[in-house]
Amino acid sequence: MGHAKPALEDDKTMRVCMVAYSFYETDNRVRRYAEALARRGDQVDALAVGLPGQPRREVIEGVRVFRLQTRVRDEGGPFSYLIKLLFFFLRTAWFLTASQFRGPYALIHVHNLPDFEVFATLVPRLMGARVILDMHEITPEFYASKFGIAEQSRMFRLLALVEKISIAYVDFVVVVNHMVEEAVLRRRSVRPEKCMVILNYPDTRIFHGRAEGKRTKDGFKMCYPGTLNRHQGVDIAVEAVALARQKAPGLRFLIIGDGAERENLRRQIADRKLEDVVTMEPTVSLEQVAAIMENVDAGIVPKRGDGFGNIAFSTKIMEFMAMGVPVIASRTRIDEYYYDNDLVEFFDPGNASDLAEKIVRLIAAPERAAALRRAGYEHIAINNTWDWWIAWWGRELPWTHLLFKGLNRFRRRKRGRRMGRMPGGTVLGHA
C-alpha cells in the first residue's frame, strides 16, 4: 500500500501543524512556534478552539488558524471537561487524517492538555509524519488541582498511565519548566534523552515596555490577566484588595480572563462591596493584554501553593517584567526556583493578609517598585533565549530526522545542567 510521503514543498519549506485545545490568539507558546515557522517560509496550520462569534478560519501572521469548535470555560466537573476534550480529539483526528491525504504534514506539534490528543495524529504518523508533544501542563497534577482529585486515587494513577503511553507514542517531548521535567522523569514517563525544557518566555515583539516611570497619574492600578481557575488564586487577590483598600484608597484591580471561577469571583466582589475597585473583563488577545499592562502599576500572580500551583510556571510574571511592570507573586516552589526577592515581591501562598500588606508596602515605597521594575526588565533582556531556540529549531526543522538527533545530542551534552542563579540574581542555563 502506497502512502503520500510527508515531504517539503521545496528544499527549504515544510508543512507543519500545531494542535492545541486553547484559544490561538491568546496562547503565547503556540503562537510563537507557529508564527516563527511561518516567518521562515514554512506552511503552518493551527487547530484550536474559538470563542462564540469568532470566524472558523482565519490567517494570523501567516498562520492558517482553524477553530474546530467553540469553547466556553464553564466546566463544572471532570465529566463535562472530558466531553469537550473528546469532541476536540475527534474533530482534530478527522481534520488531520483528511489533510494528510490532500497534502501531508511533515511535523505535527501537539500541545497538551490533554495528553491523549497526540493519538489524533495516528493516520498521519503511520504515513510518516513526526509528532512532538509539548507539555504546557502536567496533566495528573492539573486535574487533581482543578477537580479535587486525590493523588492516591485511581483517576490520578490512570492519568499518569495515559501520560506515559502518550509520551511513548510521540517522537519527542518538550516541557515548559524543570519541575515538570523532574516529575515526568520521576514517574519514568519519559527517557531523559527524549525530553527537553524550553521555558515559556514572552514574545518581545508583543511584550516590550519601558523600565522607568509610574504608569497611572492617580492611585495605584494592579492587573491579573489569565485563566480564572481555582489554583490561580484570584479570589485571594480580591480578598487582599478588600483588606488593603482602607490604607490605599486609590487602589484599583483589573481582572482579565475567563474560567470556571468567574461567577464565584463576581459574587465575591459584590459581597465585599468592591464593584468600584475591582473590574472584570473577558479574555483578550496577547496584543491587547500588552497594551493594558503598559498602563498598570503592578502585576499580581496569586497562585495557590498546592501540588499543581507549586510546579505551574506562570508566563504572566515574565510578561509583566518585559513590560517594565513590578510583580507581586505567591512564593511557590516553581517561582522561588527561577526568581528571588530582587526580581519579585513575594507573599505567602494563600495568605490574603500578607498579600494586602505587600500591596500597601509597594504603594508606600516607590523606590522598591522602581527597583523591581528595572531588575525584571533587565532579567528578560538578558535571559530571554526563546529567539535563540526558535532560530535553532528553525534551522533543524527542514530535516526532521536531524531535528531529533540534534535535540538528543544537545540533551546529552547538557544533561544535569539546569537554570540556576548566579550572585546578584542573574539566571542562566537551560536543560
C-alpha atoms as one frame of an Amber mdcrd trajectory, in Angstrom:
protein
   0.000   0.000   0.000   1.469   3.348  -1.058   1.234   6.429   1.069   1.802
  10.058   0.264   5.165  10.819   1.809   5.358  13.896   4.045   7.741  15.998
   2.070   8.980  19.505   1.800   7.357  21.724  -0.806  10.926  22.500  -1.843
  14.292  22.093  -0.181  13.599  24.867   2.312   9.985  24.702   3.477   7.714
  22.136   5.075   4.110  21.681   6.181   3.631  21.888   9.938   0.507  21.659
  12.083   0.055  22.953  15.632  -2.730  21.306  17.658  -3.940  22.881  20.904
  -7.173  22.867  22.894  -6.749  26.575  23.536  -7.507  29.969  22.033  -4.764
  30.514  19.477  -4.717  34.315  19.700  -4.090  34.212  23.485  -1.727  31.221
  23.657   1.746  32.730  23.702   3.602  29.434  23.377   1.642  28.038  20.419
   1.728  31.355  18.592   5.474  31.761  18.957   6.246  28.363  17.461   3.727
  28.762  14.646   4.498  32.345  13.662   8.278  31.861  13.818   7.994  28.935
  11.406   5.634  30.878   9.147   8.123  33.776   9.035  10.864  31.445   7.832
   8.623  30.297   4.988   7.031  27.091   6.281   3.359  26.367   5.653   1.813
  26.328   9.112  -1.705  25.381  10.200  -3.036  25.657  13.753  -6.011  23.667
  15.038  -7.569  25.363  18.039 -10.818  26.323  19.766 -12.629  29.636  19.448
 -14.995  31.930  21.255 -18.604  32.201  20.101 -18.773  34.536  17.096 -15.147
  34.118  16.019 -14.521  33.033  12.406 -13.977  29.321  11.869 -10.924  30.035
   9.744  -8.527  32.979   9.873  -4.975  33.811   8.838  -2.931  35.368  11.661
   0.677  36.438  10.939   0.914  33.928   8.102  -0.571  31.009  10.088  -3.829
  29.425   8.946  -5.913  29.082  12.118  -8.784  26.586  12.108 -11.151  26.890
  15.077 -12.677  23.428  15.127 -15.114  24.061  17.979 -16.217  26.849  20.274
 -15.293  26.798  23.931 -16.836  28.473  26.942 -14.819  27.973  30.108 -17.716
  26.713  32.222 -16.554  23.185  33.003 -18.235  22.378  36.307 -16.702  18.929
  36.693 -14.333  16.403  35.149 -17.052  14.742  33.044 -18.149  17.920  31.230
 -14.500  18.830  30.672 -13.717  15.366  29.300 -16.659  15.509  26.855 -15.327
  18.749  25.355 -11.836  17.279  25.067 -13.180  14.159  23.341 -15.122  16.225
  20.806 -11.981  18.196  20.040  -9.998  14.967  19.735 -12.436  13.556  17.189
 -12.518  16.769  15.157  -8.736  17.095  15.073  -8.311  13.409  14.172 -10.692
  13.834  11.227  -9.044  17.077  10.095  -5.502  15.678  10.310  -6.435  12.467
   8.510  -8.187  14.287   5.665  -5.360  16.804   5.351  -2.750  14.081   5.251
  -4.210  12.682   2.036  -4.558  16.137   0.426  -1.145  17.472   1.390   0.757
  15.583   4.081   2.266  17.235   7.141   5.921  16.587   7.861   5.587  17.588
  11.516   2.606  17.759  13.904   3.233  19.614  17.161   0.605  18.695  19.775
   0.188  20.852  22.869  -1.487  19.373  25.945  -3.991  19.334  27.684  -4.990
  16.558  27.152  -2.053  14.212  26.687  -4.163  11.750  24.685  -4.652  14.368
  21.957  -1.441  13.007  20.406  -3.381   9.954  19.181  -5.375  12.199  16.848
  -2.224  12.068  14.706  -2.390   8.272  14.253  -3.025   8.199  10.481  -0.522
  10.973   9.645   2.065   9.273  11.849   1.557   5.945  10.075   2.083   7.851
   6.835   5.414   9.268   8.014   4.679  12.481   9.928   6.780  13.199  13.016
   4.937  14.093  16.237   6.051  16.300  19.142   4.191  16.507  22.461   4.575
  19.917  24.112   3.578  19.649  27.776   2.167  23.014  28.823   0.796  21.353
  31.953   1.464  18.161  33.868  -1.927  16.514  33.469  -2.392  14.378  36.618
  -1.495  17.249  38.951  -3.564  19.712  36.920  -6.696  17.567  37.157  -6.086
  16.925  40.865  -5.993  20.675  41.466  -8.864  21.592  39.130 -11.319  18.930
  40.282 -10.138  17.997  43.781  -8.827  14.536  42.856  -6.510  12.906  45.421
  -3.055  11.991  44.184  -3.574   8.494  45.615  -6.803   7.980  43.664  -7.362
   5.599  40.756  -8.140   8.554  38.496  -4.767  10.148  39.222  -2.988   6.861
  38.501  -4.993   6.465  35.280  -3.980   9.944  34.135  -0.341   9.144  34.914
  -0.657   5.984  32.790  -2.181   7.971  29.902   0.707  10.428  30.210   3.222
   7.587  29.964   1.544   5.952  26.945   1.175   9.300  25.158   4.849  10.111
  25.659   5.870   6.649  24.429   3.833   7.234  21.248   5.444  10.514  20.151
   8.882  11.159  18.663   9.909  13.843  21.141   8.663  15.693  24.232   9.098
  19.353  25.163   8.198  20.544  28.679   7.706  24.066  29.971   9.893  24.006
  33.072  12.379  21.931  35.014   9.969  20.841  37.742   7.619  19.360  35.157
  10.635  17.603  33.671  11.596  16.240  37.096   8.036  14.994  37.694   7.768
  13.058  34.412  11.282  11.675  34.850  10.478  10.628  38.420   7.370   8.781
  37.177   9.546   7.249  34.440   7.108   8.531  31.856   9.947   9.627  29.583
  13.620   8.887  28.969  15.940  11.859  29.587  17.229  11.816  26.009  13.672
  12.147  24.659  12.776  15.253  26.673  13.862  18.890  26.663  12.890  22.011
  28.640  12.016  25.161  26.702  10.848  27.893  29.057   7.840  29.915  28.027
   9.443  33.333  27.688   7.282  36.220  26.470   7.268  37.303  22.852   9.179
  40.588  22.957   7.671  41.567  19.610   4.441  41.942  21.615   5.610  42.474
  25.197   8.099  45.320  25.152   7.709  48.142  27.639   9.934  50.557  29.465
  11.959  50.139  32.632  11.174  53.512  34.202   8.207  55.527  35.385   4.952
  55.093  37.275   2.088  54.290  34.925  -1.014  55.898  36.456  -1.233  59.537
  37.491  -3.662  58.979  40.360  -3.953  55.928  42.583  -2.392  52.524  42.054
  -3.672  50.116  39.388  -2.962  46.380  39.502  -3.773  43.703  36.948  -4.223
  39.942  36.688  -4.534  38.597  33.107  -5.188  34.887  32.732  -7.382  31.866
  33.287  -9.816  32.016  36.189  -9.337  28.597  37.756  -9.175  27.966  41.485
  -5.456  27.174  41.546  -4.744  30.629  40.076  -5.850  32.142  43.416  -7.550
  35.251  42.011 -10.053  35.119  44.887  -7.108  35.567  47.262  -6.132  38.730
  45.386  -9.710  40.056  45.573  -9.770  39.466  49.336  -6.394  41.195  49.666
  -7.755  44.240  47.834 -10.683  44.329  50.278  -8.222  44.311  53.185  -5.862
  46.877  51.638  -8.304  49.478  50.334  -8.625  51.350  53.666  -4.884  52.050
  53.625  -4.781  52.520  49.850  -7.881  54.485  48.799  -6.672  54.885  45.215
  -6.195  51.140  44.723  -7.752  49.545  41.606  -7.615  45.929  40.450  -8.320
  44.759  36.896  -9.018  41.055  36.218  -8.822  39.912  32.580  -9.874  36.406
  31.621 -12.453  33.662  31.764 -12.750  30.373  33.569 -14.721  28.210  35.963
 -14.280  30.693  38.852 -15.612  33.753  37.021 -19.084  33.768  38.611 -17.680
  32.971  42.057 -15.391  35.974  41.708 -18.309  38.186  40.672 -20.197  37.147
  43.810 -17.131  37.724  45.972 -16.668  41.219  44.534 -20.327  42.021  45.235
 -20.243  40.529  48.752 -17.161  42.569  49.630 -18.676  45.690  48.002 -15.724
  46.104  45.664 -17.592  46.988  42.472 -15.923  50.418  42.365 -12.468  48.926
  42.994 -12.309  45.605  41.110 -13.149  45.361  37.389 -13.545  42.150  35.396
 -13.011  41.957  31.632 -13.226  38.942  29.287 -10.286  37.246  27.580  -8.494
  39.436  25.033  -5.631  38.876  22.582  -1.978  38.970  23.641  -1.568  42.307
  21.884  -4.419  43.786  23.929  -3.002  42.323  27.151   0.339  44.016  26.434
  -1.387  47.364  25.813  -3.209  47.050  29.159  -0.039  46.042  31.036   1.680
  49.156  29.755  -0.689  51.237  31.851  -0.680  49.418  35.198   1.498  49.897
  38.261   1.830  46.267  39.376   1.099  42.761  38.171  -0.489  40.224  40.521
   0.184  36.467  40.217  -1.580  34.982  43.270  -1.345  31.200  42.648  -2.194
  28.808  45.445   0.712  26.792  46.777  -0.916  23.388  46.267   0.599  20.465
  44.374  -0.085  21.841  40.904   0.412  25.501  41.771   3.865  24.683  43.091
   5.050  23.408  39.703   2.955  25.543  37.297   5.251  28.133  35.718   3.478
  31.444  35.132   4.358  33.214  31.881   2.479  36.242  33.223   5.360  37.075
  35.570   7.815  37.420  32.698   5.299  39.238  30.510   4.929  41.867  33.242
   8.718  42.058  33.568   9.109  42.535  29.814   6.628  45.411  30.029   8.584
  47.006  32.887   5.876  46.269  35.461   6.804  45.176  39.033   5.301  41.846
  40.088   3.728  40.681  43.347   3.575  36.865  43.325   2.977  33.996  45.720
   6.084  32.239  46.953   5.517  28.887  45.237   8.310  26.370  44.744   8.459
  26.951  40.989   8.700  30.731  41.325  11.372  30.539  44.033  13.236  28.184
  41.712  13.523  30.845  38.999  13.260  34.188  40.852  14.444  35.851  44.042
  13.423  38.865  46.120  15.352  41.205  43.839  13.039  40.288  40.948   9.649
  39.686  42.597   7.759  40.935  45.661   6.781  37.598  47.210   3.876  36.883
  49.579   2.904  33.681  51.369   0.674  31.477  49.138  -2.986  31.587  50.109
  -2.449  34.403  52.625  -4.631  37.371  51.652  -3.461  39.404  54.651   0.175
  39.040  53.625  -0.677  39.967  50.037  -2.562  43.048  51.256   0.467  44.042
  53.331   2.783  43.668  50.322   0.440  45.756  48.132   0.348  48.572  50.680
   4.123  48.362  51.164   4.784  48.601  47.430   2.494  51.633  47.120   4.301
  53.327  50.022   7.771  52.533  48.640   8.038  53.780  45.048  11.799  53.169
  45.152  11.142  49.456  45.757   8.675  49.384  42.847  11.230  51.125  40.633
  13.951  48.622  41.624  11.691  45.663  40.827  10.732  47.266  37.524  14.364
  47.735  36.454  15.510  44.303  37.682  12.667  42.468  35.962  13.115  44.359
  32.723  16.853  43.619  32.687  16.223  39.979  33.590  14.131  39.472  30.456
  16.580  41.392  28.275  19.466  39.193  29.447  17.809  35.793  29.814  15.135
  35.605  27.135  16.622  32.839  24.991  13.418  31.990  23.151  14.587  33.712
  19.949  17.734  31.593  20.055  15.642  28.446  20.464  13.373  29.374  17.565
  16.338  30.140  15.318  17.950  26.800  16.175  14.614  24.971  15.928  14.012
  26.541  12.547  17.432  25.519  11.239  16.785  21.905  12.186  13.144  21.672
  11.114  13.603  21.190   7.348  15.158  17.801   8.090  13.134  16.220  10.877
  15.499  13.307  11.337  18.252  15.832  12.098  15.914  17.682  14.448  15.528
  14.730  16.758  19.168  13.701  16.507  20.164  17.287  17.244  17.846  17.522
  20.236  19.206  14.301  21.670  22.834  15.346  21.149  22.159  18.686  22.839
  20.373  16.933  25.673  23.264  14.543  26.292  25.764  17.420  26.360  23.668
  19.484  28.742  22.215  16.748  30.969  22.418  17.663  34.613  22.651  21.377
  33.909  19.617  23.442  34.840  18.736  27.062  35.172  20.413  28.401  38.301
  21.163  31.710  39.967  24.480  33.443  39.932  25.365  36.057  42.554  23.217
  39.118  42.112  20.147  37.175  40.981  21.191  36.529  37.377  19.589  33.412
  35.989  21.168  31.344  33.293  21.334  27.901  31.790  18.720  25.628  30.217
  18.390  21.873  30.411
